[in-house]
């Protein structure tokens, strides 16, 4: 005859079984000490952008990242990067300002490399970027925050042979020099440059200032070679002649958008102060609290 199991034993066994099942459904206990902090940090770490990766590596090693501050026509540049000459890039003589954000400098090199792939032996002539620390520089109202660069046009001689220039040359809508001469506007290479700037995967170009006749010449060439519709639309939006400034018939003026992470960078330009009307100036000069004398009546002629 089997012994009868007490009721309290049965209840205890059932309680242990349920507790074990509940424990198996719980996550592991959080590790203590350094392991806990490391685990939490790995789980909470945000996804890094390419710029953040570059910035963190430079903080660990060589140099801090560049920073564009303020407006293009009223700003500064921190930790500017120098654009060095090499087989793809040359400096225009007499233009000594060669610093910009790391994004702008890298964009120039990638665009020059793209043109050289399409047209072997091409070398991009670069004018002013910004000063090492940004701020106002001669010959320019902008170029203050490391996001602007002047690019000389690619040119050929009268026999379509590529050549370099040592100064800017102004061209008309037919691609011929306004002042005369045997130099020609190389529309094929200049379109290749524009398309490389607009197609860049890492940097967004905000403006490419160029004269209206040369803009029309470039877009006509793009249609003739069946450029991608979206690239053509983007070129129509970005290429334009500046307002209240020189027409830019002798070079491209390229401005990029604010780089990611440059919190103090401001796109666009600083508004000019509104001119004061003569009535407002006269009112401001009138002393307060003093009655104005009635105007004398004029006698008849």
C-alpha beads as a LAMMPS data file, in Angstrom:
LAMMPS data file: protein, C-alpha beads

301 atoms
300 bonds

1 atom types
1 bond types

-500.0 500.0 xlo xhi
-500.0 500.0 ylo yhi
-500.0 500.0 zlo zhi

Masses

1 110.0

Atoms # bond

1 1 1 0.000 0.000 0.000
2 1 1 1.554 3.246 -1.150
3 1 1 2.052 6.114 1.245
4 1 1 -0.052 9.162 0.748
5 1 1 1.924 12.335 -0.252
6 1 1 1.055 15.274 1.968
7 1 1 -0.772 18.141 0.295
8 1 1 1.884 20.667 1.305
9 1 1 4.569 18.670 -0.614
10 1 1 2.488 18.667 -3.772
11 1 1 1.979 22.429 -3.481
12 1 1 5.707 23.001 -2.966
13 1 1 6.639 20.941 -6.056
14 1 1 4.111 22.803 -8.218
15 1 1 5.451 26.180 -6.970
16 1 1 9.055 25.206 -7.809
17 1 1 8.082 24.060 -11.292
18 1 1 6.263 27.308 -12.053
19 1 1 9.151 29.401 -10.702
20 1 1 11.620 27.531 -12.921
21 1 1 9.482 28.064 -16.022
22 1 1 9.155 31.769 -15.223
23 1 1 12.923 32.118 -14.756
24 1 1 13.609 30.563 -18.166
25 1 1 11.523 33.271 -19.818
26 1 1 13.503 36.114 -18.229
27 1 1 16.552 37.712 -19.943
28 1 1 20.000 37.206 -18.526
29 1 1 20.897 39.370 -15.585
30 1 1 22.759 42.496 -16.595
31 1 1 26.501 42.146 -16.011
32 1 1 27.971 44.268 -13.288
33 1 1 30.787 46.813 -13.343
34 1 1 32.651 47.580 -16.579
35 1 1 30.861 44.827 -18.492
36 1 1 27.529 46.493 -17.730
37 1 1 28.694 49.858 -18.996
38 1 1 30.196 48.332 -22.129
39 1 1 27.029 46.375 -22.827
40 1 1 24.817 49.433 -22.383
41 1 1 27.150 51.553 -24.509
42 1 1 27.114 49.042 -27.360
43 1 1 23.343 48.857 -27.299
44 1 1 22.836 52.621 -27.162
45 1 1 25.574 53.642 -29.596
46 1 1 24.032 55.574 -32.521
47 1 1 24.822 54.740 -36.100
48 1 1 27.842 56.780 -37.193
49 1 1 27.989 58.793 -40.372
50 1 1 31.059 58.931 -42.560
51 1 1 31.885 62.374 -41.167
52 1 1 31.620 61.126 -37.578
53 1 1 33.980 58.275 -38.387
54 1 1 36.509 60.720 -39.862
55 1 1 36.116 63.093 -36.944
56 1 1 36.601 60.430 -34.269
57 1 1 39.654 59.022 -36.012
58 1 1 41.204 62.461 -36.235
59 1 1 40.512 63.148 -32.583
60 1 1 42.411 59.970 -31.795
61 1 1 45.274 60.778 -34.137
62 1 1 46.221 63.527 -36.532
63 1 1 44.011 66.613 -36.646
64 1 1 40.548 67.869 -35.658
65 1 1 37.854 68.103 -38.341
66 1 1 37.247 71.292 -40.274
67 1 1 34.249 73.452 -39.362
68 1 1 32.399 75.983 -41.502
69 1 1 31.012 78.792 -39.340
70 1 1 28.405 81.383 -40.296
71 1 1 27.463 82.647 -43.753
72 1 1 29.517 82.379 -46.920
73 1 1 29.754 86.190 -46.923
74 1 1 30.068 86.620 -43.169
75 1 1 31.714 83.703 -41.446
76 1 1 34.884 81.858 -40.521
77 1 1 36.674 78.567 -41.027
78 1 1 38.103 76.411 -38.251
79 1 1 40.830 73.845 -38.947
80 1 1 40.854 74.564 -42.665
81 1 1 42.299 71.938 -45.031
82 1 1 44.822 73.010 -47.691
83 1 1 44.306 72.069 -51.328
84 1 1 47.716 70.921 -52.567
85 1 1 48.885 70.888 -56.176
86 1 1 49.408 67.541 -57.881
87 1 1 48.950 65.920 -61.279
88 1 1 45.186 66.624 -61.140
89 1 1 45.072 70.108 -59.600
90 1 1 47.089 73.297 -60.121
91 1 1 46.759 76.720 -58.494
92 1 1 45.951 79.768 -60.567
93 1 1 48.903 82.188 -60.227
94 1 1 48.164 85.171 -58.021
95 1 1 45.375 83.473 -56.071
96 1 1 46.898 82.571 -52.692
97 1 1 43.890 81.362 -50.667
98 1 1 43.819 77.569 -50.804
99 1 1 41.996 76.415 -47.645
100 1 1 38.503 75.014 -47.292
101 1 1 36.480 72.458 -45.429
102 1 1 37.631 68.884 -45.840
103 1 1 34.420 68.201 -47.786
104 1 1 35.128 70.949 -50.332
105 1 1 38.764 69.965 -50.835
106 1 1 37.818 66.312 -51.310
107 1 1 35.067 67.286 -53.767
108 1 1 37.514 69.286 -55.900
109 1 1 39.901 66.346 -56.087
110 1 1 37.161 63.863 -56.964
111 1 1 35.788 66.147 -59.683
112 1 1 39.248 66.756 -61.166
113 1 1 39.876 63.004 -61.142
114 1 1 36.571 62.336 -62.923
115 1 1 37.433 64.794 -65.711
116 1 1 40.900 63.233 -66.067
117 1 1 39.279 59.813 -66.475
118 1 1 37.077 61.122 -69.288
119 1 1 39.817 63.255 -70.860
120 1 1 43.291 61.896 -70.190
121 1 1 45.885 64.414 -69.042
122 1 1 43.381 67.033 -67.879
123 1 1 44.440 69.163 -64.940
124 1 1 42.020 71.462 -63.116
125 1 1 43.114 75.065 -62.490
126 1 1 41.817 76.292 -59.122
127 1 1 41.580 79.885 -57.954
128 1 1 40.718 81.079 -54.458
129 1 1 39.016 79.022 -51.787
130 1 1 39.214 80.659 -48.337
131 1 1 41.896 81.849 -45.956
132 1 1 43.182 79.338 -43.395
133 1 1 40.880 80.783 -40.724
134 1 1 38.229 82.129 -43.070
135 1 1 36.914 85.672 -42.928
136 1 1 37.084 88.412 -45.581
137 1 1 39.679 88.133 -48.369
138 1 1 40.513 90.376 -51.295
139 1 1 38.524 90.256 -54.560
140 1 1 35.591 88.457 -52.915
141 1 1 32.418 89.267 -51.004
142 1 1 32.022 85.620 -49.994
143 1 1 34.664 82.843 -49.673
144 1 1 34.659 83.399 -45.896
145 1 1 33.552 80.058 -44.421
146 1 1 35.437 77.429 -46.420
147 1 1 32.569 76.424 -48.724
148 1 1 33.416 78.466 -51.856
149 1 1 35.928 77.844 -54.636
150 1 1 36.657 79.465 -57.996
151 1 1 37.467 77.050 -60.816
152 1 1 39.017 78.267 -64.064
153 1 1 37.416 76.941 -67.221
154 1 1 39.006 74.127 -69.159
155 1 1 40.167 75.648 -72.459
156 1 1 41.703 74.595 -75.764
157 1 1 43.550 76.394 -78.509
158 1 1 41.997 77.039 -81.916
159 1 1 42.931 73.486 -82.979
160 1 1 41.086 71.948 -79.989
161 1 1 44.312 71.072 -78.161
162 1 1 44.000 71.333 -74.351
163 1 1 45.980 74.117 -72.726
164 1 1 46.410 75.711 -69.295
165 1 1 45.672 79.332 -68.415
166 1 1 47.490 81.593 -65.994
167 1 1 44.587 84.016 -65.636
168 1 1 40.824 83.972 -65.998
169 1 1 39.517 84.422 -69.560
170 1 1 36.003 85.702 -70.276
171 1 1 33.983 83.879 -72.945
172 1 1 30.803 84.698 -74.837
173 1 1 27.889 82.394 -75.584
174 1 1 29.722 80.859 -78.556
175 1 1 32.638 79.804 -76.389
176 1 1 35.006 82.393 -77.843
177 1 1 37.008 84.893 -75.798
178 1 1 35.291 88.252 -75.425
179 1 1 38.638 90.053 -75.733
180 1 1 39.593 88.029 -78.830
181 1 1 42.280 85.419 -79.303
182 1 1 42.717 81.785 -80.264
183 1 1 41.565 80.284 -76.940
184 1 1 38.291 78.329 -76.873
185 1 1 35.878 77.351 -74.109
186 1 1 36.149 73.542 -73.876
187 1 1 32.456 72.774 -73.475
188 1 1 32.945 68.990 -73.280
189 1 1 35.429 69.071 -70.413
190 1 1 33.590 71.857 -68.619
191 1 1 30.353 69.854 -68.743
192 1 1 32.273 66.833 -67.471
193 1 1 33.385 68.967 -64.513
194 1 1 29.866 70.221 -63.814
195 1 1 28.382 66.721 -63.969
196 1 1 31.085 65.356 -61.643
197 1 1 30.323 68.087 -59.101
198 1 1 26.577 67.461 -59.249
199 1 1 26.883 63.662 -59.180
200 1 1 29.215 63.572 -56.178
201 1 1 27.880 61.027 -53.648
202 1 1 29.203 62.744 -50.516
203 1 1 28.775 66.511 -51.000
204 1 1 25.773 68.532 -52.141
205 1 1 26.587 71.502 -54.360
206 1 1 24.417 74.506 -53.526
207 1 1 25.376 76.862 -56.385
208 1 1 27.541 76.959 -59.495
209 1 1 27.667 80.584 -60.572
210 1 1 28.353 81.118 -64.274
211 1 1 27.160 83.601 -66.903
212 1 1 23.811 83.003 -68.570
213 1 1 25.267 82.548 -72.105
214 1 1 27.763 79.924 -70.908
215 1 1 25.032 78.200 -68.901
216 1 1 23.012 77.887 -72.098
217 1 1 26.056 76.529 -73.957
218 1 1 26.667 73.863 -71.296
219 1 1 23.021 72.764 -71.175
220 1 1 22.857 72.574 -74.955
221 1 1 25.876 70.274 -74.929
222 1 1 24.321 68.144 -72.174
223 1 1 21.177 67.630 -74.245
224 1 1 23.238 66.819 -77.342
225 1 1 25.076 64.000 -75.566
226 1 1 21.822 62.756 -73.967
227 1 1 22.735 63.476 -70.374
228 1 1 20.527 61.800 -67.776
229 1 1 17.239 63.694 -67.330
230 1 1 17.674 64.079 -63.567
231 1 1 21.232 65.371 -63.991
232 1 1 19.994 67.857 -66.577
233 1 1 17.249 69.086 -64.251
234 1 1 19.710 69.475 -61.394
235 1 1 22.107 71.404 -63.634
236 1 1 19.311 73.763 -64.655
237 1 1 18.636 74.487 -60.981
238 1 1 22.223 74.849 -59.758
239 1 1 23.864 76.632 -62.710
240 1 1 22.909 80.306 -62.760
241 1 1 24.285 83.796 -63.089
242 1 1 24.523 85.609 -59.756
243 1 1 22.362 88.623 -58.946
244 1 1 23.972 91.989 -58.093
245 1 1 27.426 90.635 -58.959
246 1 1 29.718 90.118 -61.927
247 1 1 28.297 87.645 -64.483
248 1 1 31.069 85.034 -63.994
249 1 1 31.913 84.682 -67.661
250 1 1 35.534 83.791 -66.822
251 1 1 35.253 81.067 -64.166
252 1 1 32.921 78.816 -62.187
253 1 1 32.169 79.873 -58.627
254 1 1 31.152 76.728 -56.729
255 1 1 29.535 76.766 -53.288
256 1 1 28.712 73.618 -51.361
257 1 1 25.972 73.158 -48.784
258 1 1 26.763 73.083 -45.078
259 1 1 28.578 69.843 -44.158
260 1 1 26.872 67.422 -41.788
261 1 1 27.769 68.176 -38.204
262 1 1 28.788 71.808 -38.752
263 1 1 26.092 73.162 -36.457
264 1 1 27.183 76.807 -36.753
265 1 1 27.213 76.801 -40.561
266 1 1 24.463 78.867 -42.235
267 1 1 23.463 78.340 -45.859
268 1 1 22.621 81.259 -48.100
269 1 1 24.181 84.685 -47.633
270 1 1 23.924 87.266 -44.902
271 1 1 21.282 89.811 -45.907
272 1 1 22.542 93.246 -46.777
273 1 1 21.274 96.104 -44.577
274 1 1 18.357 97.898 -46.144
275 1 1 19.220 101.383 -47.374
276 1 1 17.530 104.124 -45.386
277 1 1 15.196 106.356 -47.353
278 1 1 15.744 110.118 -47.368
279 1 1 12.540 110.691 -45.419
280 1 1 13.643 108.272 -42.675
281 1 1 17.092 109.884 -42.533
282 1 1 15.572 113.389 -42.275
283 1 1 13.202 112.203 -39.552
284 1 1 16.065 110.645 -37.598
285 1 1 18.090 113.852 -37.792
286 1 1 15.227 116.046 -36.599
287 1 1 15.735 116.870 -32.864
288 1 1 12.965 115.563 -30.685
289 1 1 10.759 117.983 -28.773
290 1 1 11.472 120.928 -31.078
291 1 1 8.671 122.250 -33.237
292 1 1 9.485 122.602 -36.882
293 1 1 9.077 126.001 -38.417
294 1 1 6.287 126.431 -40.912
295 1 1 7.620 126.700 -44.444
296 1 1 7.661 130.202 -45.846
297 1 1 5.140 130.839 -48.545
298 1 1 6.553 131.676 -51.909
299 1 1 5.511 134.891 -53.538
300 1 1 4.177 134.955 -57.005
301 1 1 6.507 135.308 -59.925

Bonds

1 1 1 2
2 1 2 3
3 1 3 4
4 1 4 5
5 1 5 6
6 1 6 7
7 1 7 8
8 1 8 9
9 1 9 10
10 1 10 11
11 1 11 12
12 1 12 13
13 1 13 14
14 1 14 15
15 1 15 16
16 1 16 17
17 1 17 18
18 1 18 19
19 1 19 20
20 1 20 21
21 1 21 22
22 1 22 23
23 1 23 24
24 1 24 25
25 1 25 26
26 1 26 27
27 1 27 28
28 1 28 29
29 1 29 30
30 1 30 31
31 1 31 32
32 1 32 33
33 1 33 34
34 1 34 35
35 1 35 36
36 1 36 37
37 1 37 38
38 1 38 39
39 1 39 40
40 1 40 41
41 1 41 42
42 1 42 43
43 1 43 44
44 1 44 45
45 1 45 46
46 1 46 47
47 1 47 48
48 1 48 49
49 1 49 50
50 1 50 51
51 1 51 52
52 1 52 53
53 1 53 54
54 1 54 55
55 1 55 56
56 1 56 57
57 1 57 58
58 1 58 59
59 1 59 60
60 1 60 61
61 1 61 62
62 1 62 63
63 1 63 64
64 1 64 65
65 1 65 66
66 1 66 67
67 1 67 68
68 1 68 69
69 1 69 70
70 1 70 71
71 1 71 72
72 1 72 73
73 1 73 74
74 1 74 75
75 1 75 76
76 1 76 77
77 1 77 78
78 1 78 79
79 1 79 80
80 1 80 81
81 1 81 82
82 1 82 83
83 1 83 84
84 1 84 85
85 1 85 86
86 1 86 87
87 1 87 88
88 1 88 89
89 1 89 90
90 1 90 91
91 1 91 92
92 1 92 93
93 1 93 94
94 1 94 95
95 1 95 96
96 1 96 97
97 1 97 98
98 1 98 99
99 1 99 100
100 1 100 101
101 1 101 102
102 1 102 103
103 1 103 104
104 1 104 105
105 1 105 106
106 1 106 107
107 1 107 108
108 1 108 109
109 1 109 110
110 1 110 111
111 1 111 112
112 1 112 113
113 1 113 114
114 1 114 115
115 1 115 116
116 1 116 117
117 1 117 118
118 1 118 119
119 1 119 120
120 1 120 121
121 1 121 122
122 1 122 123
123 1 123 124
124 1 124 125
125 1 125 126
126 1 126 127
127 1 127 128
128 1 128 129
129 1 129 130
130 1 130 131
131 1 131 132
132 1 132 133
133 1 133 134
134 1 134 135
135 1 135 136
136 1 136 137
137 1 137 138
138 1 138 139
139 1 139 140
140 1 140 141
141 1 141 142
142 1 142 143
143 1 143 144
144 1 144 145
145 1 145 146
146 1 146 147
147 1 147 148
148 1 148 149
149 1 149 150
150 1 150 151
151 1 151 152
152 1 152 153
153 1 153 154
154 1 154 155
155 1 155 156
156 1 156 157
157 1 157 158
158 1 158 159
159 1 159 160
160 1 160 161
161 1 161 162
162 1 162 163
163 1 163 164
164 1 164 165
165 1 165 166
166 1 166 167
167 1 167 168
168 1 168 169
169 1 169 170
170 1 170 171
171 1 171 172
172 1 172 173
173 1 173 174
174 1 174 175
175 1 175 176
176 1 176 177
177 1 177 178
178 1 178 179
179 1 179 180
180 1 180 181
181 1 181 182
182 1 182 183
183 1 183 184
184 1 184 185
185 1 185 186
186 1 186 187
187 1 187 188
188 1 188 189
189 1 189 190
190 1 190 191
191 1 191 192
192 1 192 193
193 1 193 194
194 1 194 195
195 1 195 196
196 1 196 197
197 1 197 198
198 1 198 199
199 1 199 200
200 1 200 201
201 1 201 202
202 1 202 203
203 1 203 204
204 1 204 205
205 1 205 206
206 1 206 207
207 1 207 208
208 1 208 209
209 1 209 210
210 1 210 211
211 1 211 212
212 1 212 213
213 1 213 214
214 1 214 215
215 1 215 216
216 1 216 217
217 1 217 218
218 1 218 219
219 1 219 220
220 1 220 221
221 1 221 222
222 1 222 223
223 1 223 224
224 1 224 225
225 1 225 226
226 1 226 227
227 1 227 228
228 1 228 229
229 1 229 230
230 1 230 231
231 1 231 232
232 1 232 233
233 1 233 234
234 1 234 235
235 1 235 236
236 1 236 237
237 1 237 238
238 1 238 239
239 1 239 240
240 1 240 241
241 1 241 242
242 1 242 243
243 1 243 244
244 1 244 245
245 1 245 246
246 1 246 247
247 1 247 248
248 1 248 249
249 1 249 250
250 1 250 251
251 1 251 252
252 1 252 253
253 1 253 254
254 1 254 255
255 1 255 256
256 1 256 257
257 1 257 258
258 1 258 259
259 1 259 260
260 1 260 261
261 1 261 262
262 1 262 263
263 1 263 264
264 1 264 265
265 1 265 266
266 1 266 267
267 1 267 268
268 1 268 269
269 1 269 270
270 1 270 271
271 1 271 272
272 1 272 273
273 1 273 274
274 1 274 275
275 1 275 276
276 1 276 277
277 1 277 278
278 1 278 279
279 1 279 280
280 1 280 281
281 1 281 282
282 1 282 283
283 1 283 284
284 1 284 285
285 1 285 286
286 1 286 287
287 1 287 288
288 1 288 289
289 1 289 290
290 1 290 291
291 1 291 292
292 1 292 293
293 1 293 294
294 1 294 295
295 1 295 296
296 1 296 297
297 1 297 298
298 1 298 299
299 1 299 300
300 1 300 301
